[in-house]
Amino acid sequence: MIMDTKIHQAAQYFVYRFGKDTNIPQVARNVIDRFGKDAPVEARQRANELRQAGNAEGHDTWMQIYEQVKCLVEDGIEAPKA
């Protein structure tokens, strides 16, 4: 449960820090870099956590990230390396 709380807090902080100015494609690439083929599951989990916490804006943002990640992973596109 402590791990879930930390993940939830991290997702909320992300939305607080980036808000509506979030660069969805860049975040999607970052999520893919971190989680690889599991990235869609992770992005969807963040969206669900924020929805459960009552954070509609955060949920909407992470759903956009999820959709971008899902498309990139399904198309076999990997995030570019910096």
mmCIF file of the N, C-alpha and C atoms, coordinates in Angstrom:
data_MODEL
# 
_entry.id   MODEL 
# 
loop_
_atom_site.group_PDB 
_atom_site.id 
_atom_site.type_symbol 
_atom_site.label_atom_id 
_atom_site.label_alt_id 
_atom_site.label_comp_id 
_atom_site.label_asym_id 
_atom_site.label_entity_id 
_atom_site.label_seq_id 
_atom_site.pdbx_PDB_ins_code 
_atom_site.Cartn_x 
_atom_site.Cartn_y 
_atom_site.Cartn_z 
_atom_site.occupancy 
_atom_site.B_iso_or_equiv 
_atom_site.pdbx_formal_charge 
_atom_site.auth_seq_id 
_atom_site.auth_comp_id 
_atom_site.auth_asym_id 
_atom_site.auth_atom_id 
_atom_site.pdbx_PDB_model_num 
ATOM 1   N N  . MET A 1 1  ? 0.811   -1.198 0.000   1.00 0.00 ? 1  MET A N  1 
ATOM 2   C CA . MET A 1 1  ? 0.000   0.000  0.000   1.00 0.00 ? 1  MET A CA 1 
ATOM 3   C C  . MET A 1 1  ? 0.853   1.259  0.000   1.00 0.00 ? 1  MET A C  1 
ATOM 4   N N  . ILE A 1 2  ? 1.990   1.227  0.708   1.00 0.00 ? 2  ILE A N  1 
ATOM 5   C CA . ILE A 1 2  ? 2.867   2.388  0.721   1.00 0.00 ? 2  ILE A CA 1 
ATOM 6   C C  . ILE A 1 2  ? 3.370   2.674  -0.686  1.00 0.00 ? 2  ILE A C  1 
ATOM 7   N N  . MET A 1 3  ? 3.727   1.632  -1.440  1.00 0.00 ? 3  MET A N  1 
ATOM 8   C CA . MET A 1 3  ? 4.195   1.813  -2.806  1.00 0.00 ? 3  MET A CA 1 
ATOM 9   C C  . MET A 1 3  ? 3.113   2.476  -3.643  1.00 0.00 ? 3  MET A C  1 
ATOM 10  N N  . ASP A 1 4  ? 1.861   2.022  -3.520  1.00 0.00 ? 4  ASP A N  1 
ATOM 11  C CA . ASP A 1 4  ? 0.762   2.617  -4.268  1.00 0.00 ? 4  ASP A CA 1 
ATOM 12  C C  . ASP A 1 4  ? 0.612   4.091  -3.934  1.00 0.00 ? 4  ASP A C  1 
ATOM 13  N N  . THR A 1 5  ? 0.754   4.454  -2.677  1.00 0.00 ? 5  THR A N  1 
ATOM 14  C CA . THR A 1 5  ? 0.641   5.842  -2.258  1.00 0.00 ? 5  THR A CA 1 
ATOM 15  C C  . THR A 1 5  ? 1.742   6.679  -2.883  1.00 0.00 ? 5  THR A C  1 
ATOM 16  N N  . LYS A 1 6  ? 2.971   6.157  -2.932  1.00 0.00 ? 6  LYS A N  1 
ATOM 17  C CA . LYS A 1 6  ? 4.074   6.893  -3.537  1.00 0.00 ? 6  LYS A CA 1 
ATOM 18  C C  . LYS A 1 6  ? 3.845   7.096  -5.027  1.00 0.00 ? 6  LYS A C  1 
ATOM 19  N N  . ILE A 1 7  ? 3.358   6.081  -5.709  1.00 0.00 ? 7  ILE A N  1 
ATOM 20  C CA . ILE A 1 7  ? 3.071   6.202  -7.139  1.00 0.00 ? 7  ILE A CA 1 
ATOM 21  C C  . ILE A 1 7  ? 1.966   7.226  -7.355  1.00 0.00 ? 7  ILE A C  1 
ATOM 22  N N  . HIS A 1 8  ? 0.932   7.160  -6.535  1.00 0.00 ? 8  HIS A N  1 
ATOM 23  C CA . HIS A 1 8  ? -0.175  8.102  -6.635  1.00 0.00 ? 8  HIS A CA 1 
ATOM 24  C C  . HIS A 1 8  ? 0.324   9.534  -6.420  1.00 0.00 ? 8  HIS A C  1 
ATOM 25  N N  . GLN A 1 9  ? 1.154   9.744  -5.414  1.00 0.00 ? 9  GLN A N  1 
ATOM 26  C CA . GLN A 1 9  ? 1.688   11.073 -5.139  1.00 0.00 ? 9  GLN A CA 1 
ATOM 27  C C  . GLN A 1 9  ? 2.545   11.563 -6.302  1.00 0.00 ? 9  GLN A C  1 
ATOM 28  N N  . ALA A 1 10 ? 3.311   10.675 -6.886  1.00 0.00 ? 10 ALA A N  1 
ATOM 29  C CA . ALA A 1 10 ? 4.137   11.053 -8.032  1.00 0.00 ? 10 ALA A CA 1 
ATOM 30  C C  . ALA A 1 10 ? 3.272   11.464 -9.218  1.00 0.00 ? 10 ALA A C  1 
ATOM 31  N N  . ALA A 1 11 ? 2.191   10.736 -9.451  1.00 0.00 ? 11 ALA A N  1 
ATOM 32  C CA . ALA A 1 11 ? 1.287   11.089 -10.551 1.00 0.00 ? 11 ALA A CA 1 
ATOM 33  C C  . ALA A 1 11 ? 0.629   12.437 -10.299 1.00 0.00 ? 11 ALA A C  1 
ATOM 34  N N  . GLN A 1 12 ? 0.208   12.700 -9.068  1.00 0.00 ? 12 GLN A N  1 
ATOM 35  C CA . GLN A 1 12 ? -0.391  13.990 -8.744  1.00 0.00 ? 12 GLN A CA 1 
ATOM 36  C C  . GLN A 1 12 ? 0.618   15.115 -8.894  1.00 0.00 ? 12 GLN A C  1 
ATOM 37  N N  . TYR A 1 13 ? 1.863   14.884 -8.460  1.00 0.00 ? 13 TYR A N  1 
ATOM 38  C CA . TYR A 1 13 ? 2.891   15.905 -8.582  1.00 0.00 ? 13 TYR A CA 1 
ATOM 39  C C  . TYR A 1 13 ? 3.134   16.230 -10.050 1.00 0.00 ? 13 TYR A C  1 
ATOM 40  N N  . PHE A 1 14 ? 3.152   15.214 -10.892 1.00 0.00 ? 14 PHE A N  1 
ATOM 41  C CA . PHE A 1 14 ? 3.370   15.424 -12.319 1.00 0.00 ? 14 PHE A CA 1 
ATOM 42  C C  . PHE A 1 14 ? 2.336   16.396 -12.875 1.00 0.00 ? 14 PHE A C  1 
ATOM 43  N N  . VAL A 1 15 ? 1.077   16.160 -12.540 1.00 0.00 ? 15 VAL A N  1 
ATOM 44  C CA . VAL A 1 15 ? 0.010   17.028 -13.044 1.00 0.00 ? 15 VAL A CA 1 
ATOM 45  C C  . VAL A 1 15 ? 0.145   18.429 -12.464 1.00 0.00 ? 15 VAL A C  1 
ATOM 46  N N  . TYR A 1 16 ? 0.482   18.524 -11.193 1.00 0.00 ? 16 TYR A N  1 
ATOM 47  C CA . TYR A 1 16 ? 0.671   19.830 -10.555 1.00 0.00 ? 16 TYR A CA 1 
ATOM 48  C C  . TYR A 1 16 ? 1.801   20.594 -11.244 1.00 0.00 ? 16 TYR A C  1 
ATOM 49  N N  . ARG A 1 17 ? 2.897   19.904 -11.514 1.00 0.00 ? 17 ARG A N  1 
ATOM 50  C CA . ARG A 1 17 ? 4.068   20.568 -12.076 1.00 0.00 ? 17 ARG A CA 1 
ATOM 51  C C  . ARG A 1 17 ? 3.864   20.981 -13.523 1.00 0.00 ? 17 ARG A C  1 
ATOM 52  N N  . PHE A 1 18 ? 3.261   20.119 -14.323 1.00 0.00 ? 18 PHE A N  1 
ATOM 53  C CA . PHE A 1 18 ? 3.165   20.379 -15.745 1.00 0.00 ? 18 PHE A CA 1 
ATOM 54  C C  . PHE A 1 18 ? 1.804   20.909 -16.187 1.00 0.00 ? 18 PHE A C  1 
ATOM 55  N N  . GLY A 1 19 ? 0.751   20.563 -15.463 1.00 0.00 ? 19 GLY A N  1 
ATOM 56  C CA . GLY A 1 19 ? -0.580  21.071 -15.762 1.00 0.00 ? 19 GLY A CA 1 
ATOM 57  C C  . GLY A 1 19 ? -0.959  20.925 -17.220 1.00 0.00 ? 19 GLY A C  1 
ATOM 58  N N  . LYS A 1 20 ? -1.621  21.938 -17.754 1.00 0.00 ? 20 LYS A N  1 
ATOM 59  C CA . LYS A 1 20 ? -2.120  21.882 -19.130 1.00 0.00 ? 20 LYS A CA 1 
ATOM 60  C C  . LYS A 1 20 ? -1.025  22.105 -20.167 1.00 0.00 ? 20 LYS A C  1 
ATOM 61  N N  . ASP A 1 21 ? 0.171   22.520 -19.723 1.00 0.00 ? 21 ASP A N  1 
ATOM 62  C CA . ASP A 1 21 ? 1.271   22.767 -20.646 1.00 0.00 ? 21 ASP A CA 1 
ATOM 63  C C  . ASP A 1 21 ? 2.086   21.511 -20.913 1.00 0.00 ? 21 ASP A C  1 
ATOM 64  N N  . THR A 1 22 ? 1.582   20.375 -20.510 1.00 0.00 ? 22 THR A N  1 
ATOM 65  C CA . THR A 1 22 ? 2.292   19.115 -20.661 1.00 0.00 ? 22 THR A CA 1 
ATOM 66  C C  . THR A 1 22 ? 2.536   18.816 -22.136 1.00 0.00 ? 22 THR A C  1 
ATOM 67  N N  . ASN A 1 23 ? 3.760   18.442 -22.446 1.00 0.00 ? 23 ASN A N  1 
ATOM 68  C CA . ASN A 1 23 ? 4.127   18.018 -23.790 1.00 0.00 ? 23 ASN A CA 1 
ATOM 69  C C  . ASN A 1 23 ? 3.840   16.521 -23.875 1.00 0.00 ? 23 ASN A C  1 
ATOM 70  N N  . ILE A 1 24 ? 2.625   16.187 -24.273 1.00 0.00 ? 24 ILE A N  1 
ATOM 71  C CA . ILE A 1 24 ? 2.158   14.797 -24.264 1.00 0.00 ? 24 ILE A CA 1 
ATOM 72  C C  . ILE A 1 24 ? 3.103   13.869 -25.046 1.00 0.00 ? 24 ILE A C  1 
ATOM 73  N N  . PRO A 1 25 ? 3.509   14.223 -26.266 1.00 0.00 ? 25 PRO A N  1 
ATOM 74  C CA . PRO A 1 25 ? 4.404   13.307 -26.988 1.00 0.00 ? 25 PRO A CA 1 
ATOM 75  C C  . PRO A 1 25 ? 5.728   13.058 -26.262 1.00 0.00 ? 25 PRO A C  1 
ATOM 76  N N  . GLN A 1 26 ? 6.282   14.096 -25.648 1.00 0.00 ? 26 GLN A N  1 
ATOM 77  C CA . GLN A 1 26 ? 7.546   13.912 -24.925 1.00 0.00 ? 26 GLN A CA 1 
ATOM 78  C C  . GLN A 1 26 ? 7.351   13.035 -23.693 1.00 0.00 ? 26 GLN A C  1 
ATOM 79  N N  . VAL A 1 27 ? 6.280   13.274 -22.967 1.00 0.00 ? 27 VAL A N  1 
ATOM 80  C CA . VAL A 1 27 ? 6.008   12.454 -21.786 1.00 0.00 ? 27 VAL A CA 1 
ATOM 81  C C  . VAL A 1 27 ? 5.772   11.005 -22.206 1.00 0.00 ? 27 VAL A C  1 
ATOM 82  N N  . ALA A 1 28 ? 5.043   10.810 -23.298 1.00 0.00 ? 28 ALA A N  1 
ATOM 83  C CA . ALA A 1 28 ? 4.800   9.451  -23.786 1.00 0.00 ? 28 ALA A CA 1 
ATOM 84  C C  . ALA A 1 28 ? 6.118   8.747  -24.090 1.00 0.00 ? 28 ALA A C  1 
ATOM 85  N N  . ARG A 1 29 ? 7.041   9.446  -24.735 1.00 0.00 ? 29 ARG A N  1 
ATOM 86  C CA . ARG A 1 29 ? 8.345   8.845  -25.027 1.00 0.00 ? 29 ARG A CA 1 
ATOM 87  C C  . ARG A 1 29 ? 9.099   8.522  -23.738 1.00 0.00 ? 29 ARG A C  1 
ATOM 88  N N  . ASN A 1 30 ? 8.998   9.412  -22.746 1.00 0.00 ? 30 ASN A N  1 
ATOM 89  C CA . ASN A 1 30 ? 9.660   9.162  -21.468 1.00 0.00 ? 30 ASN A CA 1 
ATOM 90  C C  . ASN A 1 30 ? 9.088   7.925  -20.775 1.00 0.00 ? 30 ASN A C  1 
ATOM 91  N N  . VAL A 1 31 ? 7.772   7.767  -20.838 1.00 0.00 ? 31 VAL A N  1 
ATOM 92  C CA . VAL A 1 31 ? 7.128   6.602  -20.232 1.00 0.00 ? 31 VAL A CA 1 
ATOM 93  C C  . VAL A 1 31 ? 7.578   5.324  -20.944 1.00 0.00 ? 31 VAL A C  1 
ATOM 94  N N  . ILE A 1 32 ? 7.676   5.374  -22.258 1.00 0.00 ? 32 ILE A N  1 
ATOM 95  C CA . ILE A 1 32 ? 8.142   4.210  -23.025 1.00 0.00 ? 32 ILE A CA 1 
ATOM 96  C C  . ILE A 1 32 ? 9.597   3.906  -22.688 1.00 0.00 ? 32 ILE A C  1 
ATOM 97  N N  . ASP A 1 33 ? 10.422  4.948  -22.571 1.00 0.00 ? 33 ASP A N  1 
ATOM 98  C CA . ASP A 1 33 ? 11.824  4.732  -22.197 1.00 0.00 ? 33 ASP A CA 1 
ATOM 99  C C  . ASP A 1 33 ? 11.918  4.004  -20.859 1.00 0.00 ? 33 ASP A C  1 
ATOM 100 N N  . ARG A 1 34 ? 11.075  4.378  -19.933 1.00 0.00 ? 34 ARG A N  1 
ATOM 101 C CA . ARG A 1 34 ? 11.149  3.801  -18.582 1.00 0.00 ? 34 ARG A CA 1 
ATOM 102 C C  . ARG A 1 34 ? 10.536  2.404  -18.502 1.00 0.00 ? 34 ARG A C  1 
ATOM 103 N N  . PHE A 1 35 ? 9.390   2.205  -19.161 1.00 0.00 ? 35 PHE A N  1 
ATOM 104 C CA . PHE A 1 35 ? 8.631   0.960  -18.964 1.00 0.00 ? 35 PHE A CA 1 
ATOM 105 C C  . PHE A 1 35 ? 8.598   0.035  -20.177 1.00 0.00 ? 35 PHE A C  1 
ATOM 106 N N  . GLY A 1 36 ? 9.103   0.476  -21.311 1.00 0.00 ? 36 GLY A N  1 
ATOM 107 C CA . GLY A 1 36 ? 9.129   -0.375 -22.501 1.00 0.00 ? 36 GLY A CA 1 
ATOM 108 C C  . GLY A 1 36 ? 7.736   -0.812 -22.927 1.00 0.00 ? 36 GLY A C  1 
ATOM 109 N N  . LYS A 1 37 ? 7.599   -2.116 -23.258 1.00 0.00 ? 37 LYS A N  1 
ATOM 110 C CA . LYS A 1 37 ? 6.309   -2.610 -23.758 1.00 0.00 ? 37 LYS A CA 1 
ATOM 111 C C  . LYS A 1 37 ? 5.208   -2.549 -22.705 1.00 0.00 ? 37 LYS A C  1 
ATOM 112 N N  . ASP A 1 38 ? 5.570   -2.386 -21.440 1.00 0.00 ? 38 ASP A N  1 
ATOM 113 C CA . ASP A 1 38 ? 4.583   -2.266 -20.370 1.00 0.00 ? 38 ASP A CA 1 
ATOM 114 C C  . ASP A 1 38 ? 4.104   -0.825 -20.176 1.00 0.00 ? 38 ASP A C  1 
ATOM 115 N N  . ALA A 1 39 ? 4.596   0.085  -20.986 1.00 0.00 ? 39 ALA A N  1 
ATOM 116 C CA . ALA A 1 39 ? 4.268   1.504  -20.832 1.00 0.00 ? 39 ALA A CA 1 
ATOM 117 C C  . ALA A 1 39 ? 2.763   1.800  -20.888 1.00 0.00 ? 39 ALA A C  1 
ATOM 118 N N  . PRO A 1 40 ? 1.989   1.190  -21.790 1.00 0.00 ? 40 PRO A N  1 
ATOM 119 C CA . PRO A 1 40 ? 0.555   1.483  -21.795 1.00 0.00 ? 40 PRO A CA 1 
ATOM 120 C C  . PRO A 1 40 ? -0.124  1.115  -20.470 1.00 0.00 ? 40 PRO A C  1 
ATOM 121 N N  . VAL A 1 41 ? 0.259   -0.007 -19.905 1.00 0.00 ? 41 VAL A N  1 
ATOM 122 C CA . VAL A 1 41 ? -0.326  -0.432 -18.625 1.00 0.00 ? 41 VAL A CA 1 
ATOM 123 C C  . VAL A 1 41 ? 0.012   0.583  -17.538 1.00 0.00 ? 41 VAL A C  1 
ATOM 124 N N  . GLU A 1 42 ? 1.260   1.026  -17.500 1.00 0.00 ? 42 GLU A N  1 
ATOM 125 C CA . GLU A 1 42 ? 1.690   1.987  -16.489 1.00 0.00 ? 42 GLU A CA 1 
ATOM 126 C C  . GLU A 1 42 ? 0.976   3.326  -16.648 1.00 0.00 ? 42 GLU A C  1 
ATOM 127 N N  . ALA A 1 43 ? 0.857   3.812  -17.875 1.00 0.00 ? 43 ALA A N  1 
ATOM 128 C CA . ALA A 1 43 ? 0.193   5.094  -18.113 1.00 0.00 ? 43 ALA A CA 1 
ATOM 129 C C  . ALA A 1 43 ? -1.288  5.013  -17.730 1.00 0.00 ? 43 ALA A C  1 
ATOM 130 N N  . ARG A 1 44 ? -1.924  3.915  -18.077 1.00 0.00 ? 44 ARG A N  1 
ATOM 131 C CA . ARG A 1 44 ? -3.341  3.733  -17.729 1.00 0.00 ? 44 ARG A CA 1 
ATOM 132 C C  . ARG A 1 44 ? -3.517  3.672  -16.209 1.00 0.00 ? 44 ARG A C  1 
ATOM 133 N N  . GLN A 1 45 ? -2.567  3.044  -15.529 1.00 0.00 ? 45 GLN A N  1 
ATOM 134 C CA . GLN A 1 45 ? -2.619  2.957  -14.070 1.00 0.00 ? 45 GLN A CA 1 
ATOM 135 C C  . GLN A 1 45 ? -2.551  4.356  -13.454 1.00 0.00 ? 45 GLN A C  1 
ATOM 136 N N  . ARG A 1 46 ? -1.674  5.211  -13.976 1.00 0.00 ? 46 ARG A N  1 
ATOM 137 C CA . ARG A 1 46 ? -1.575  6.589  -13.451 1.00 0.00 ? 46 ARG A CA 1 
ATOM 138 C C  . ARG A 1 46 ? -2.905  7.312  -13.631 1.00 0.00 ? 46 ARG A C  1 
ATOM 139 N N  . ALA A 1 47 ? -3.514  7.148  -14.791 1.00 0.00 ? 47 ALA A N  1 
ATOM 140 C CA . ALA A 1 47 ? -4.809  7.786  -15.049 1.00 0.00 ? 47 ALA A CA 1 
ATOM 141 C C  . ALA A 1 47 ? -5.852  7.293  -14.054 1.00 0.00 ? 47 ALA A C  1 
ATOM 142 N N  . ASN A 1 48 ? -5.891  6.003  -13.822 1.00 0.00 ? 48 ASN A N  1 
ATOM 143 C CA . ASN A 1 48 ? -6.864  5.435  -12.882 1.00 0.00 ? 48 ASN A CA 1 
ATOM 144 C C  . ASN A 1 48 ? -6.637  5.928  -11.461 1.00 0.00 ? 48 ASN A C  1 
ATOM 145 N N  . GLU A 1 49 ? -5.376  6.019  -11.053 1.00 0.00 ? 49 GLU A N  1 
ATOM 146 C CA . GLU A 1 49 ? -5.064  6.507  -9.707  1.00 0.00 ? 49 GLU A CA 1 
ATOM 147 C C  . GLU A 1 49 ? -5.564  7.937  -9.511  1.00 0.00 ? 49 GLU A C  1 
ATOM 148 N N  . LEU A 1 50 ? -5.359  8.761  -10.506 1.00 0.00 ? 50 LEU A N  1 
ATOM 149 C CA . LEU A 1 50 ? -5.788  10.152 -10.393 1.00 0.00 ? 50 LEU A CA 1 
ATOM 150 C C  . LEU A 1 50 ? -7.313  10.265 -10.405 1.00 0.00 ? 50 LEU A C  1 
ATOM 151 N N  . ARG A 1 51 ? -7.960  9.433  -11.204 1.00 0.00 ? 51 ARG A N  1 
ATOM 152 C CA . ARG A 1 51 ? -9.423  9.431  -11.208 1.00 0.00 ? 51 ARG A CA 1 
ATOM 153 C C  . ARG A 1 51 ? -9.952  9.032  -9.834  1.00 0.00 ? 51 ARG A C  1 
ATOM 154 N N  . GLN A 1 52 ? -9.366  7.990  -9.257  1.00 0.00 ? 52 GLN A N  1 
ATOM 155 C CA . GLN A 1 52 ? -9.795  7.522  -7.936  1.00 0.00 ? 52 GLN A CA 1 
ATOM 156 C C  . GLN A 1 52 ? -9.564  8.579  -6.863  1.00 0.00 ? 52 GLN A C  1 
ATOM 157 N N  . ALA A 1 53 ? -8.559  9.426  -7.069  1.00 0.00 ? 53 ALA A N  1 
ATOM 158 C CA . ALA A 1 53 ? -8.262  10.489 -6.109  1.00 0.00 ? 53 ALA A CA 1 
ATOM 159 C C  . ALA A 1 53 ? -9.134  11.717 -6.345  1.00 0.00 ? 53 ALA A C  1 
ATOM 160 N N  . GLY A 1 54 ? -9.972  11.677 -7.386  1.00 0.00 ? 54 GLY A N  1 
ATOM 161 C CA . GLY A 1 54 ? -10.852 12.806 -7.679  1.00 0.00 ? 54 GLY A CA 1 
ATOM 162 C C  . GLY A 1 54 ? -10.190 13.903 -8.480  1.00 0.00 ? 54 GLY A C  1 
ATOM 163 N N  . ASN A 1 55 ? -9.053  13.617 -9.095  1.00 0.00 ? 55 ASN A N  1 
ATOM 164 C CA . ASN A 1 55 ? -8.326  14.606 -9.877  1.00 0.00 ? 55 ASN A CA 1 
ATOM 165 C C  . ASN A 1 55 ? -8.678  14.429 -11.353 1.00 0.00 ? 55 ASN A C  1 
ATOM 166 N N  . ALA A 1 56 ? -9.735  15.104 -11.793 1.00 0.00 ? 56 ALA A N  1 
ATOM 167 C CA . ALA A 1 56 ? -10.221 14.942 -13.168 1.00 0.00 ? 56 ALA A CA 1 
ATOM 168 C C  . ALA A 1 56 ? -9.219  15.453 -14.189 1.00 0.00 ? 56 ALA A C  1 
ATOM 169 N N  . GLU A 1 57 ? -8.590  16.575 -13.906 1.00 0.00 ? 57 GLU A N  1 
ATOM 170 C CA . GLU A 1 57 ? -7.616  17.132 -14.851 1.00 0.00 ? 57 GLU A CA 1 
ATOM 171 C C  . GLU A 1 57 ? -6.423  16.189 -15.018 1.00 0.00 ? 57 GLU A C  1 
ATOM 172 N N  . GLY A 1 58 ? -5.944  15.654 -13.903 1.00 0.00 ? 58 GLY A N  1 
ATOM 173 C CA . GLY A 1 58 ? -4.840  14.703 -13.966 1.00 0.00 ? 58 GLY A CA 1 
ATOM 174 C C  . GLY A 1 58 ? -5.229  13.444 -14.720 1.00 0.00 ? 58 GLY A C  1 
ATOM 175 N N  . HIS A 1 59 ? -6.434  12.971 -14.465 1.00 0.00 ? 59 HIS A N  1 
ATOM 176 C CA . HIS A 1 59 ? -6.927  11.786 -15.182 1.00 0.00 ? 59 HIS A CA 1 
ATOM 177 C C  . HIS A 1 59 ? -6.972  12.045 -16.680 1.00 0.00 ? 59 HIS A C  1 
ATOM 178 N N  . ASP A 1 60 ? -7.518  13.180 -17.072 1.00 0.00 ? 60 ASP A N  1 
ATOM 179 C CA . ASP A 1 60 ? -7.615  13.510 -18.497 1.00 0.00 ? 60 ASP A CA 1 
ATOM 180 C C  . ASP A 1 60 ? -6.235  13.602 -19.146 1.00 0.00 ? 60 ASP A C  1 
ATOM 181 N N  . THR A 1 61 ? -5.295  14.216 -18.438 1.00 0.00 ? 61 THR A N  1 
ATOM 182 C CA . THR A 1 61 ? -3.938  14.347 -18.968 1.00 0.00 ? 61 THR A CA 1 
ATOM 183 C C  . THR A 1 61 ? -3.298  12.980 -19.155 1.00 0.00 ? 61 THR A C  1 
ATOM 184 N N  . TRP A 1 62 ? -3.419  12.119 -18.155 1.00 0.00 ? 62 TRP A N  1 
ATOM 185 C CA . TRP A 1 62 ? -2.812  10.795 -18.254 1.00 0.00 ? 62 TRP A CA 1 
ATOM 186 C C  . TRP A 1 62 ? -3.522  9.914  -19.267 1.00 0.00 ? 62 TRP A C  1 
ATOM 187 N N  . MET A 1 63 ? -4.792  10.141 -19.513 1.00 0.00 ? 63 MET A N  1 
ATOM 188 C CA . MET A 1 63 ? -5.478  9.391  -20.578 1.00 0.00 ? 63 MET A CA 1 
ATOM 189 C C  . MET A 1 63 ? -4.924  9.799  -21.941 1.00 0.00 ? 63 MET A C  1 
ATOM 190 N N  . GLN A 1 64 ? -4.603  11.067 -22.103 1.00 0.00 ? 64 GLN A N  1 
ATOM 191 C CA . GLN A 1 64 ? -3.967  11.507 -23.352 1.00 0.00 ? 64 GLN A CA 1 
ATOM 192 C C  . GLN A 1 64 ? -2.589  10.878 -23.507 1.00 0.00 ? 64 GLN A C  1 
ATOM 193 N N  . ILE A 1 65 ? -1.851  10.841 -22.407 1.00 0.00 ? 65 ILE A N  1 
ATOM 194 C CA . ILE A 1 65 ? -0.537  10.200 -22.433 1.00 0.00 ? 65 ILE A CA 1 
ATOM 195 C C  . ILE A 1 65 ? -0.688  8.716  -22.764 1.00 0.00 ? 65 ILE A C  1 
ATOM 196 N N  . TYR A 1 66 ? -1.660  8.072  -22.114 1.00 0.00 ? 66 TYR A N  1 
ATOM 197 C CA . TYR A 1 66 ? -1.917  6.647  -22.364 1.00 0.00 ? 66 TYR A CA 1 
ATOM 198 C C  . TYR A 1 66 ? -2.200  6.389  -23.848 1.00 0.00 ? 66 TYR A C  1 
ATOM 199 N N  . GLU A 1 67 ? -3.064  7.194  -24.450 1.00 0.00 ? 67 GLU A N  1 
ATOM 200 C CA . GLU A 1 67 ? -3.416  6.994  -25.862 1.00 0.00 ? 67 GLU A CA 1 
ATOM 201 C C  . GLU A 1 67 ? -2.186  7.138  -26.759 1.00 0.00 ? 67 GLU A C  1 
ATOM 202 N N  . GLN A 1 68 ? -1.357  8.126  -26.467 1.00 0.00 ? 68 GLN A N  1 
ATOM 203 C CA . GLN A 1 68 ? -0.140  8.334  -27.250 1.00 0.00 ? 68 GLN A CA 1 
ATOM 204 C C  . GLN A 1 68 ? 0.814   7.151  -27.070 1.00 0.00 ? 68 GLN A C  1 
ATOM 205 N N  . VAL A 1 69 ? 1.016   6.730  -25.838 1.00 0.00 ? 69 VAL A N  1 
ATOM 206 C CA . VAL A 1 69 ? 1.898   5.600  -25.542 1.00 0.00 ? 69 VAL A CA 1 
ATOM 207 C C  . VAL A 1 69 ? 1.392   4.343  -26.235 1.00 0.00 ? 69 VAL A C  1 
ATOM 208 N N  . LYS A 1 70 ? 0.103   4.088  -26.117 1.00 0.00 ? 70 LYS A N  1 
ATOM 209 C CA . LYS A 1 70 ? -0.493  2.886  -26.723 1.00 0.00 ? 70 LYS A CA 1 
ATOM 210 C C  . LYS A 1 70 ? -0.239  2.856  -28.226 1.00 0.00 ? 70 LYS A C  1 
ATOM 211 N N  . CYS A 1 71 ? -0.458  3.969  -28.883 1.00 0.00 ? 71 CYS A N  1 
ATOM 212 C CA . CYS A 1 71 ? -0.244  4.035  -30.335 1.00 0.00 ? 71 CYS A CA 1 
ATOM 213 C C  . CYS A 1 71 ? 1.223   3.792  -30.693 1.00 0.00 ? 71 CYS A C  1 
ATOM 214 N N  . LEU A 1 72 ? 2.116   4.420  -29.959 1.00 0.00 ? 72 LEU A N  1 
ATOM 215 C CA . LEU A 1 72 ? 3.544   4.254  -30.244 1.00 0.00 ? 72 LEU A CA 1 
ATOM 216 C C  . LEU A 1 72 ? 3.991   2.818  -30.034 1.00 0.00 ? 72 LEU A C  1 
ATOM 217 N N  . VAL A 1 73 ? 3.554   2.197  -28.950 1.00 0.00 ? 73 VAL A N  1 
ATOM 218 C CA . VAL A 1 73 ? 3.950   0.820  -28.664 1.00 0.00 ? 73 VAL A CA 1 
ATOM 219 C C  . VAL A 1 73 ? 3.333   -0.131 -29.688 1.00 0.00 ? 73 VAL A C  1 
ATOM 220 N N  . GLU A 1 74 ? 2.064   0.064  -30.025 1.00 0.00 ? 74 GLU A N  1 
ATOM 221 C CA . GLU A 1 74 ? 1.407   -0.807 -31.020 1.00 0.00 ? 74 GLU A CA 1 
ATOM 222 C C  . GLU A 1 74 ? 2.076   -0.688 -32.381 1.00 0.00 ? 74 GLU A C  1 
ATOM 223 N N  . ASP A 1 75 ? 2.562   0.521  -32.712 1.00 0.00 ? 75 ASP A N  1 
ATOM 224 C CA . ASP A 1 75 ? 3.220   0.729  -34.000 1.00 0.00 ? 75 ASP A CA 1 
ATOM 225 C C  . ASP A 1 75 ? 4.679   0.291  -33.981 1.00 0.00 ? 75 ASP A C  1 
ATOM 226 N N  . GLY A 1 76 ? 5.145   -0.130 -32.790 1.00 0.00 ? 76 GLY A N  1 
ATOM 227 C CA . GLY A 1 76 ? 6.523   -0.585 -32.676 1.00 0.00 ? 76 GLY A CA 1 
ATOM 228 C C  . GLY A 1 76 ? 7.531   0.539  -32.692 1.00 0.00 ? 76 GLY A C  1 
ATOM 229 N N  . ILE A 1 77 ? 7.076   1.742  -32.387 1.00 0.00 ? 77 ILE A N  1 
ATOM 230 C CA . ILE A 1 77 ? 7.952   2.898  -32.392 1.00 0.00 ? 77 ILE A CA 1 
ATOM 231 C C  . ILE A 1 77 ? 8.567   3.043  -31.014 1.00 0.00 ? 77 ILE A C  1 
ATOM 232 N N  . GLU A 1 78 ? 9.869   3.086  -30.974 1.00 0.00 ? 78 GLU A N  1 
ATOM 233 C CA . GLU A 1 78 ? 10.556  3.286  -29.712 1.00 0.00 ? 78 GLU A CA 1 
ATOM 234 C C  . GLU A 1 78 ? 10.862  4.766  -29.534 1.00 0.00 ? 78 GLU A C  1 
ATOM 235 N N  . ALA A 1 79 ? 10.977  5.173  -28.297 1.00 0.00 ? 79 ALA A N  1 
ATOM 236 C CA . ALA A 1 79 ? 11.340  6.559  -28.016 1.00 0.00 ? 79 ALA A CA 1 
ATOM 237 C C  . ALA A 1 79 ? 12.769  6.803  -28.475 1.00 0.00 ? 79 ALA A C  1 
ATOM 238 N N  . PRO A 1 80 ? 13.022  7.965  -29.066 1.00 0.00 ? 80 PRO A N  1 
ATOM 239 C CA . PRO A 1 80 ? 14.390  8.266  -29.485 1.00 0.00 ? 80 PRO A CA 1 
ATOM 240 C C  . PRO A 1 80 ? 15.299  8.432  -28.272 1.00 0.00 ? 80 PRO A C  1 
ATOM 241 N N  . LYS A 1 81 ? 16.514  8.007  -28.416 1.00 0.00 ? 81 LYS A N  1 
ATOM 242 C CA . LYS A 1 81 ? 17.487  8.156  -27.325 1.00 0.00 ? 81 LYS A CA 1 
ATOM 243 C C  . LYS A 1 81 ? 18.090  9.550  -27.402 1.00 0.00 ? 81 LYS A C  1 
ATOM 244 N N  . ALA A 1 82 ? 18.233  10.156 -26.226 1.00 0.00 ? 82 ALA A N  1 
ATOM 245 C CA . ALA A 1 82 ? 18.779  11.524 -26.174 1.00 0.00 ? 82 ALA A CA 1 
ATOM 246 C C  . ALA A 1 82 ? 20.273  11.519 -26.381 1.00 0.00 ? 82 ALA A C  1 
# 
